[in-house]
Amino acid sequence: MSLMINDECINCDVCESECPNHAIYQGNDIYIIDSAKCTECVGHFDEPQCLEVCPVDCIFPDPVHIEQQSELMSKFLKLVALNAC
């Protein structure tokens, strides 16, 4: 499943630059993760990098976007193909 940022986000800007898929961006009040681009870093790293760097632990699995590892890998491959064009 993709990840989401809850309202405990302090807008520290650390997570945005760590996302290899550029799925994190500044929203009106907090940072937002684009579920269409979030692969939980599958294909890039063993662990989601945003979770590794978040100082307030405000990033959680998004229950609306449940995906298996194979689906995350498929999404990664599609994103890589799109970026290669």
C-alpha positions, 0 to 999 in steps of 0.5 A: 500500500502507499503511504500517507502523512497525517496532521502531525506533520511539522513541515520539516521538508526532510521527507520530500527530497528522500523520495526516489519517486518524487511522490511527496510534495507540499500541501496547504498545511502538511506534506502529501504523498501521491499514492499513484507514485508511492511504491514504499521505495520498492525497487529502490530501497529495502525500507521507505526512506520517508519513514527513515527520516521523519522526525515525528513519525507521522507517516503511515500506510494508507488504508485507502490504497492497499497494494501487495509487494508485487503491485508496488513493484509493478508500479515501480516498473511503470514509473521507471518506464515513464521517466525513461521517455 
